[in-house]
Amino acid sequence: MKNKIMNYIKKWKKRGYPKDIPDEVPEILNRLNLAPSYKAISLAILNNDVSLKSLGEQEKKSKIYSVLKKIEIENRGHKNGKKI
């Protein structure tokens, strides 16, 4: 999680916050993810948002997800190994 937060800060520094990101921003900017803040980072940590979805990051699917999904799709319409 630490690396994701550091990447978040670096990303925003490249976007126009060269010194540092602010502690707080107006709520409307925070909700729309239009400005970074340490408050938003703190709230993500407190809410156990490991993927940092609340900061605008995308959740990464597990490696096994696509394999399990494929098996599920193949088994649709089957009951006890027989086609319904």
Distance bins in CASP14 RR format, pairs under 12 A and 6 or more apart:
PFRMAT RR
TARGET T0000
AUTHOR 0000-0000-0000
RMODE 2
METHOD distances of the structure
MODEL  1
1 7 0 0 0 0 0 1 0 0 0 0 0
1 8 0 0 0 0 0 1 0 0 0 0 0
1 41 0 0 0 0 0 1 0 0 0 0 0
1 44 0 0 0 0 1 0 0 0 0 0 0
1 45 1 0 0 1 0 0 0 0 0 0 0
1 48 0 0 0 0 1 0 0 0 0 0 0
1 49 0 0 0 0 1 0 0 0 0 0 0
1 50 1 0 1 0 0 0 0 0 0 0 0
1 51 0 0 0 0 1 0 0 0 0 0 0
1 52 1 0 0 1 0 0 0 0 0 0 0
1 55 0 0 0 0 0 1 0 0 0 0 0
1 57 0 0 0 0 0 1 0 0 0 0 0
2 8 0 0 0 0 0 1 0 0 0 0 0
2 9 0 0 0 0 0 1 0 0 0 0 0
2 41 0 0 0 0 0 1 0 0 0 0 0
2 45 0 0 0 0 0 1 0 0 0 0 0
2 50 0 0 0 0 0 1 0 0 0 0 0
2 52 0 0 0 0 0 1 0 0 0 0 0
3 9 0 0 0 0 0 1 0 0 0 0 0
3 10 0 0 0 0 0 1 0 0 0 0 0
3 50 0 0 0 0 0 1 0 0 0 0 0
3 52 0 0 0 0 0 1 0 0 0 0 0
3 57 0 0 0 0 0 1 0 0 0 0 0
4 10 0 0 0 0 0 1 0 0 0 0 0
4 11 0 0 0 0 0 1 0 0 0 0 0
4 41 0 0 0 0 1 0 0 0 0 0 0
4 44 0 0 0 0 1 0 0 0 0 0 0
4 45 0 0 0 0 0 1 0 0 0 0 0
4 49 0 0 0 0 1 0 0 0 0 0 0
4 50 0 0 0 0 1 0 0 0 0 0 0
4 51 1 0 0 1 0 0 0 0 0 0 0
4 52 1 0 1 0 0 0 0 0 0 0 0
4 53 0 0 0 0 0 1 0 0 0 0 0
4 54 0 0 0 0 0 1 0 0 0 0 0
4 55 0 0 0 0 1 0 0 0 0 0 0
4 56 0 0 0 0 0 1 0 0 0 0 0
4 57 1 0 0 1 0 0 0 0 0 0 0
4 58 0 0 0 0 0 1 0 0 0 0 0
4 59 0 0 0 0 0 1 0 0 0 0 0
4 60 0 0 0 0 0 1 0 0 0 0 0
5 11 0 0 0 0 0 1 0 0 0 0 0
5 12 0 0 0 0 0 1 0 0 0 0 0
5 21 0 0 0 0 0 1 0 0 0 0 0
5 36 0 0 0 0 0 1 0 0 0 0 0
5 38 0 0 0 0 1 0 0 0 0 0 0
5 40 0 0 0 0 0 1 0 0 0 0 0
5 41 1 0 1 0 0 0 0 0 0 0 0
5 42 0 0 0 0 0 1 0 0 0 0 0
5 44 0 0 0 0 1 0 0 0 0 0 0
5 45 0 0 0 0 1 0 0 0 0 0 0
5 49 0 0 0 0 0 1 0 0 0 0 0
5 50 0 0 0 0 0 1 0 0 0 0 0
5 51 0 0 0 0 0 1 0 0 0 0 0
5 52 1 0 0 1 0 0 0 0 0 0 0
5 55 0 0 0 0 1 0 0 0 0 0 0
5 57 0 0 0 0 0 1 0 0 0 0 0
6 12 0 0 0 0 0 1 0 0 0 0 0
6 13 0 0 0 0 0 1 0 0 0 0 0
6 21 0 0 0 0 0 1 0 0 0 0 0
6 41 0 0 0 0 0 1 0 0 0 0 0
6 52 0 0 0 0 0 1 0 0 0 0 0
7 13 0 0 0 0 0 1 0 0 0 0 0
7 14 0 0 0 0 0 1 0 0 0 0 0
7 36 0 0 0 0 0 1 0 0 0 0 0
7 41 0 0 0 0 0 1 0 0 0 0 0
7 52 0 0 0 0 1 0 0 0 0 0 0
7 55 0 0 0 0 0 1 0 0 0 0 0
7 56 0 0 0 0 0 1 0 0 0 0 0
7 57 0 0 0 0 1 0 0 0 0 0 0
8 14 0 0 0 0 0 1 0 0 0 0 0
8 15 0 0 0 0 0 1 0 0 0 0 0
8 17 0 0 0 0 0 1 0 0 0 0 0
8 21 0 0 0 0 1 0 0 0 0 0 0
8 33 0 0 0 0 0 1 0 0 0 0 0
8 36 1 0 0 1 0 0 0 0 0 0 0
8 37 0 0 0 0 0 1 0 0 0 0 0
8 38 0 0 0 0 0 1 0 0 0 0 0
8 40 0 0 0 0 1 0 0 0 0 0 0
8 41 1 0 0 1 0 0 0 0 0 0 0
8 44 0 0 0 0 1 0 0 0 0 0 0
8 45 0 0 0 0 0 1 0 0 0 0 0
8 49 0 0 0 0 0 1 0 0 0 0 0
8 51 0 0 0 0 0 1 0 0 0 0 0
8 52 1 0 0 1 0 0 0 0 0 0 0
8 53 0 0 0 0 0 1 0 0 0 0 0
8 54 0 0 0 0 0 1 0 0 0 0 0
8 55 1 0 1 0 0 0 0 0 0 0 0
8 56 0 0 0 0 1 0 0 0 0 0 0
8 57 1 0 0 1 0 0 0 0 0 0 0
9 15 0 0 0 0 0 1 0 0 0 0 0
9 17 0 0 0 0 1 0 0 0 0 0 0
9 18 0 0 0 0 0 1 0 0 0 0 0
9 19 0 0 0 0 0 1 0 0 0 0 0
9 20 0 0 0 0 1 0 0 0 0 0 0
9 21 1 0 0 1 0 0 0 0 0 0 0
9 22 0 0 0 0 0 1 0 0 0 0 0
9 36 1 0 0 1 0 0 0 0 0 0 0
9 37 0 0 0 0 0 1 0 0 0 0 0
9 38 0 0 0 0 1 0 0 0 0 0 0
9 40 0 0 0 0 0 1 0 0 0 0 0
9 41 0 0 0 0 1 0 0 0 0 0 0
9 52 0 0 0 0 0 1 0 0 0 0 0
9 55 0 0 0 0 0 1 0 0 0 0 0
10 16 0 0 0 0 0 1 0 0 0 0 0
10 17 0 0 0 0 0 1 0 0 0 0 0
10 18 0 0 0 0 0 1 0 0 0 0 0
10 20 0 0 0 0 0 1 0 0 0 0 0
10 21 0 0 0 0 0 1 0 0 0 0 0
10 36 0 0 0 0 0 1 0 0 0 0 0
11 17 0 0 0 0 1 0 0 0 0 0 0
11 21 0 0 0 0 1 0 0 0 0 0 0
11 33 0 0 0 0 0 1 0 0 0 0 0
11 36 0 0 0 0 1 0 0 0 0 0 0
11 52 0 0 0 0 0 1 0 0 0 0 0
11 55 0 0 0 0 1 0 0 0 0 0 0
11 56 0 0 0 0 0 1 0 0 0 0 0
11 57 0 0 0 0 1 0 0 0 0 0 0
12 18 0 0 0 0 1 0 0 0 0 0 0
12 19 0 0 0 0 0 1 0 0 0 0 0
12 20 0 0 0 0 1 0 0 0 0 0 0
12 21 1 0 1 0 0 0 0 0 0 0 0
12 22 0 0 0 0 1 0 0 0 0 0 0
12 25 0 0 0 0 0 1 0 0 0 0 0
12 33 0 0 0 0 0 1 0 0 0 0 0
12 34 0 0 0 0 0 1 0 0 0 0 0
12 35 0 0 0 0 1 0 0 0 0 0 0
12 36 1 0 1 0 0 0 0 0 0 0 0
12 37 0 0 0 0 1 0 0 0 0 0 0
12 38 0 0 0 0 0 1 0 0 0 0 0
12 40 0 0 0 0 0 1 0 0 0 0 0
12 41 0 0 0 0 0 1 0 0 0 0 0
12 55 0 0 0 0 1 0 0 0 0 0 0
12 56 0 0 0 0 0 1 0 0 0 0 0
13 19 0 0 0 0 1 0 0 0 0 0 0
13 20 1 0 0 1 0 0 0 0 0 0 0
13 21 1 0 0 1 0 0 0 0 0 0 0
13 22 0 0 0 0 0 1 0 0 0 0 0
13 36 0 0 0 0 1 0 0 0 0 0 0
14 21 0 0 0 0 0 1 0 0 0 0 0
14 36 0 0 0 0 0 1 0 0 0 0 0
15 21 0 0 0 0 1 0 0 0 0 0 0
15 33 0 0 0 0 0 1 0 0 0 0 0
15 34 0 0 0 0 0 1 0 0 0 0 0
15 35 0 0 0 0 1 0 0 0 0 0 0
15 36 0 0 0 0 1 0 0 0 0 0 0
16 22 0 0 0 0 0 1 0 0 0 0 0
16 35 0 0 0 0 0 1 0 0 0 0 0
16 36 0 0 0 0 1 0 0 0 0 0 0
17 25 0 0 0 0 0 1 0 0 0 0 0
17 35 0 0 0 0 1 0 0 0 0 0 0
17 36 1 0 0 1 0 0 0 0 0 0 0
17 37 0 0 0 0 0 1 0 0 0 0 0
17 38 0 0 0 0 0 1 0 0 0 0 0
20 36 0 0 0 0 1 0 0 0 0 0 0
20 37 0 0 0 0 0 1 0 0 0 0 0
20 38 0 0 0 0 1 0 0 0 0 0 0
21 29 0 0 0 0 0 1 0 0 0 0 0
21 30 0 0 0 0 0 1 0 0 0 0 0
21 35 0 0 0 0 1 0 0 0 0 0 0
21 36 1 0 1 0 0 0 0 0 0 0 0
21 37 1 0 0 1 0 0 0 0 0 0 0
21 38 1 0 0 1 0 0 0 0 0 0 0
21 39 0 0 0 0 1 0 0 0 0 0 0
21 40 0 0 0 0 1 0 0 0 0 0 0
21 41 0 0 0 0 1 0 0 0 0 0 0
21 55 0 0 0 0 0 1 0 0 0 0 0
22 29 0 0 0 0 1 0 0 0 0 0 0
22 30 0 0 0 0 0 1 0 0 0 0 0
22 35 1 0 0 1 0 0 0 0 0 0 0
22 36 1 0 0 1 0 0 0 0 0 0 0
22 37 1 0 1 0 0 0 0 0 0 0 0
22 38 1 0 0 1 0 0 0 0 0 0 0
22 39 0 0 0 0 1 0 0 0 0 0 0
22 40 0 0 0 0 1 0 0 0 0 0 0
22 41 0 0 0 0 0 1 0 0 0 0 0
23 30 0 0 0 0 0 1 0 0 0 0 0
23 35 0 0 0 0 0 1 0 0 0 0 0
23 36 0 0 0 0 0 1 0 0 0 0 0
23 37 1 0 0 1 0 0 0 0 0 0 0
23 38 1 0 1 0 0 0 0 0 0 0 0
23 39 1 0 0 1 0 0 0 0 0 0 0
23 40 0 0 0 0 0 1 0 0 0 0 0
23 41 0 0 0 0 0 1 0 0 0 0 0
23 42 0 0 0 0 1 0 0 0 0 0 0
24 30 0 0 0 0 1 0 0 0 0 0 0
24 35 0 0 0 0 1 0 0 0 0 0 0
24 36 0 0 0 0 0 1 0 0 0 0 0
24 37 1 0 1 0 0 0 0 0 0 0 0
24 38 1 0 0 1 0 0 0 0 0 0 0
24 39 1 0 1 0 0 0 0 0 0 0 0
24 40 0 0 0 0 1 0 0 0 0 0 0
24 41 0 0 0 0 0 1 0 0 0 0 0
24 42 0 0 0 0 0 1 0 0 0 0 0
24 43 0 0 0 0 0 1 0 0 0 0 0
25 31 0 0 0 0 1 0 0 0 0 0 0
25 32 0 0 0 0 0 1 0 0 0 0 0
25 33 0 0 0 0 0 1 0 0 0 0 0
25 34 0 0 0 0 1 0 0 0 0 0 0
25 35 1 0 1 0 0 0 0 0 0 0 0
25 36 1 0 0 1 0 0 0 0 0 0 0
25 37 1 0 1 0 0 0 0 0 0 0 0
25 38 0 0 0 0 1 0 0 0 0 0 0
25 39 1 0 0 1 0 0 0 0 0 0 0
25 40 1 0 0 1 0 0 0 0 0 0 0
25 41 0 0 0 0 0 1 0 0 0 0 0
26 32 0 0 0 0 0 1 0 0 0 0 0
26 34 0 0 0 0 1 0 0 0 0 0 0
26 35 1 0 0 1 0 0 0 0 0 0 0
26 37 0 0 0 0 1 0 0 0 0 0 0
26 39 0 0 0 0 0 1 0 0 0 0 0
26 40 0 0 0 0 0 1 0 0 0 0 0
27 34 0 0 0 0 0 1 0 0 0 0 0
27 35 0 0 0 0 0 1 0 0 0 0 0
27 37 0 0 0 0 0 1 0 0 0 0 0
27 39 0 0 0 0 1 0 0 0 0 0 0
27 40 0 0 0 0 0 1 0 0 0 0 0
27 43 0 0 0 0 0 1 0 0 0 0 0
28 34 0 0 0 0 1 0 0 0 0 0 0
28 35 0 0 0 0 1 0 0 0 0 0 0
29 35 1 0 1 0 0 0 0 0 0 0 0
29 36 0 0 0 0 1 0 0 0 0 0 0
29 37 0 0 0 0 1 0 0 0 0 0 0
29 39 0 0 0 0 0 1 0 0 0 0 0
29 40 0 0 0 0 1 0 0 0 0 0 0
30 36 0 0 0 0 1 0 0 0 0 0 0
30 37 1 0 0 1 0 0 0 0 0 0 0
30 38 0 0 0 0 0 1 0 0 0 0 0
30 39 1 0 0 1 0 0 0 0 0 0 0
30 40 1 0 1 0 0 0 0 0 0 0 0
30 41 0 0 0 0 0 1 0 0 0 0 0
30 42 0 0 0 0 0 1 0 0 0 0 0
30 43 0 0 0 0 1 0 0 0 0 0 0
30 44 0 0 0 0 0 1 0 0 0 0 0
30 54 0 0 0 0 1 0 0 0 0 0 0
30 55 0 0 0 0 1 0 0 0 0 0 0
30 56 0 0 0 0 0 1 0 0 0 0 0
31 37 0 0 0 0 0 1 0 0 0 0 0
31 40 0 0 0 0 1 0 0 0 0 0 0
31 43 0 0 0 0 0 1 0 0 0 0 0
31 54 0 0 0 0 1 0 0 0 0 0 0
31 55 0 0 0 0 0 1 0 0 0 0 0
31 56 0 0 0 0 0 1 0 0 0 0 0
32 40 0 0 0 0 0 1 0 0 0 0 0
32 56 0 0 0 0 0 1 0 0 0 0 0
33 40 0 0 0 0 1 0 0 0 0 0 0
33 44 0 0 0 0 0 1 0 0 0 0 0
33 52 0 0 0 0 0 1 0 0 0 0 0
33 53 0 0 0 0 0 1 0 0 0 0 0
33 54 0 0 0 0 1 0 0 0 0 0 0
33 55 1 0 0 1 0 0 0 0 0 0 0
33 56 1 0 1 0 0 0 0 0 0 0 0
33 57 0 0 0 0 1 0 0 0 0 0 0
34 40 0 0 0 0 0 1 0 0 0 0 0
34 55 0 0 0 0 0 1 0 0 0 0 0
34 56 0 0 0 0 0 1 0 0 0 0 0
35 55 0 0 0 0 0 1 0 0 0 0 0
36 44 0 0 0 0 0 1 0 0 0 0 0
36 52 0 0 0 0 0 1 0 0 0 0 0
36 55 1 0 0 1 0 0 0 0 0 0 0
36 56 0 0 0 0 0 1 0 0 0 0 0
37 43 0 0 0 0 1 0 0 0 0 0 0
37 44 0 0 0 0 0 1 0 0 0 0 0
37 54 0 0 0 0 0 1 0 0 0 0 0
37 55 0 0 0 0 1 0 0 0 0 0 0
38 44 0 0 0 0 0 1 0 0 0 0 0
38 45 0 0 0 0 0 1 0 0 0 0 0
38 55 0 0 0 0 0 1 0 0 0 0 0
39 45 0 0 0 0 0 1 0 0 0 0 0
39 46 0 0 0 0 0 1 0 0 0 0 0
39 54 0 0 0 0 0 1 0 0 0 0 0
39 55 0 0 0 0 0 1 0 0 0 0 0
40 46 0 0 0 0 0 1 0 0 0 0 0
40 47 0 0 0 0 0 1 0 0 0 0 0
40 49 0 0 0 0 0 1 0 0 0 0 0
40 52 0 0 0 0 1 0 0 0 0 0 0
40 53 0 0 0 0 0 1 0 0 0 0 0
40 54 1 0 0 1 0 0 0 0 0 0 0
40 55 1 0 1 0 0 0 0 0 0 0 0
40 56 0 0 0 0 1 0 0 0 0 0 0
40 57 0 0 0 0 0 1 0 0 0 0 0
41 47 0 0 0 0 0 1 0 0 0 0 0
41 49 0 0 0 0 1 0 0 0 0 0 0
41 52 0 0 0 0 1 0 0 0 0 0 0
41 54 0 0 0 0 1 0 0 0 0 0 0
41 55 1 0 0 1 0 0 0 0 0 0 0
41 56 0 0 0 0 0 1 0 0 0 0 0
41 57 0 0 0 0 0 1 0 0 0 0 0
42 49 0 0 0 0 0 1 0 0 0 0 0
42 54 0 0 0 0 0 1 0 0 0 0 0
42 55 0 0 0 0 0 1 0 0 0 0 0
43 49 0 0 0 0 1 0 0 0 0 0 0
43 52 0 0 0 0 0 1 0 0 0 0 0
43 53 0 0 0 0 0 1 0 0 0 0 0
43 54 1 0 0 1 0 0 0 0 0 0 0
43 55 0 0 0 0 1 0 0 0 0 0 0
44 50 0 0 0 0 1 0 0 0 0 0 0
44 51 0 0 0 0 1 0 0 0 0 0 0
44 52 1 0 1 0 0 0 0 0 0 0 0
44 53 0 0 0 0 1 0 0 0 0 0 0
44 54 1 0 1 0 0 0 0 0 0 0 0
44 55 1 0 1 0 0 0 0 0 0 0 0
44 56 0 0 0 0 1 0 0 0 0 0 0
44 57 0 0 0 0 1 0 0 0 0 0 0
45 52 0 0 0 0 1 0 0 0 0 0 0
45 54 0 0 0 0 0 1 0 0 0 0 0
45 55 0 0 0 0 0 1 0 0 0 0 0
46 54 0 0 0 0 0 1 0 0 0 0 0
47 53 0 0 0 0 1 0 0 0 0 0 0
47 54 1 0 0 1 0 0 0 0 0 0 0
47 55 0 0 0 0 0 1 0 0 0 0 0
48 54 0 0 0 0 0 1 0 0 0 0 0
49 55 1 0 0 1 0 0 0 0 0 0 0
49 56 0 0 0 0 1 0 0 0 0 0 0
49 57 0 0 0 0 1 0 0 0 0 0 0
49 59 0 0 0 0 1 0 0 0 0 0 0
50 57 0 0 0 0 0 1 0 0 0 0 0
50 59 0 0 0 0 1 0 0 0 0 0 0
50 60 0 0 0 0 0 1 0 0 0 0 0
51 57 1 0 0 1 0 0 0 0 0 0 0
51 58 1 0 0 1 0 0 0 0 0 0 0
51 59 1 0 1 0 0 0 0 0 0 0 0
51 60 1 0 0 1 0 0 0 0 0 0 0
51 61 0 0 0 0 0 1 0 0 0 0 0
51 62 0 0 0 0 0 1 0 0 0 0 0
52 58 0 0 0 0 1 0 0 0 0 0 0
52 59 0 0 0 0 1 0 0 0 0 0 0
52 60 0 0 0 0 0 1 0 0 0 0 0
53 59 1 0 1 0 0 0 0 0 0 0 0
53 60 0 0 0 0 0 1 0 0 0 0 0
59 65 0 0 0 0 0 1 0 0 0 0 0
61 67 0 0 0 0 0 1 0 0 0 0 0
61 68 0 0 0 0 0 1 0 0 0 0 0
61 69 0 0 0 0 1 0 0 0 0 0 0
62 68 0 0 0 0 1 0 0 0 0 0 0
62 69 0 0 0 0 0 1 0 0 0 0 0
63 69 0 0 0 0 0 1 0 0 0 0 0
64 70 0 0 0 0 0 1 0 0 0 0 0
64 71 0 0 0 0 0 1 0 0 0 0 0
65 71 0 0 0 0 0 1 0 0 0 0 0
65 72 0 0 0 0 0 1 0 0 0 0 0
66 72 0 0 0 0 0 1 0 0 0 0 0
66 73 0 0 0 0 0 1 0 0 0 0 0
67 73 0 0 0 0 0 1 0 0 0 0 0
67 74 0 0 0 0 0 1 0 0 0 0 0
68 74 0 0 0 0 0 1 0 0 0 0 0
68 75 0 0 0 0 0 1 0 0 0 0 0
69 75 0 0 0 0 0 1 0 0 0 0 0
69 76 0 0 0 0 0 1 0 0 0 0 0
70 76 0 0 0 0 0 1 0 0 0 0 0
71 78 0 0 0 0 0 1 0 0 0 0 0
72 78 0 0 0 0 0 1 0 0 0 0 0
74 81 0 0 0 0 0 1 0 0 0 0 0
74 83 0 0 0 0 0 1 0 0 0 0 0
75 81 0 0 0 0 1 0 0 0 0 0 0
75 82 0 0 0 0 0 1 0 0 0 0 0
75 83 0 0 0 0 0 1 0 0 0 0 0
75 84 0 0 0 0 0 1 0 0 0 0 0
76 83 0 0 0 0 0 1 0 0 0 0 0
76 84 0 0 0 0 1 0 0 0 0 0 0
77 83 1 0 0 1 0 0 0 0 0 0 0
77 84 1 0 1 0 0 0 0 0 0 0 0
78 84 1 0 0 1 0 0 0 0 0 0 0
END
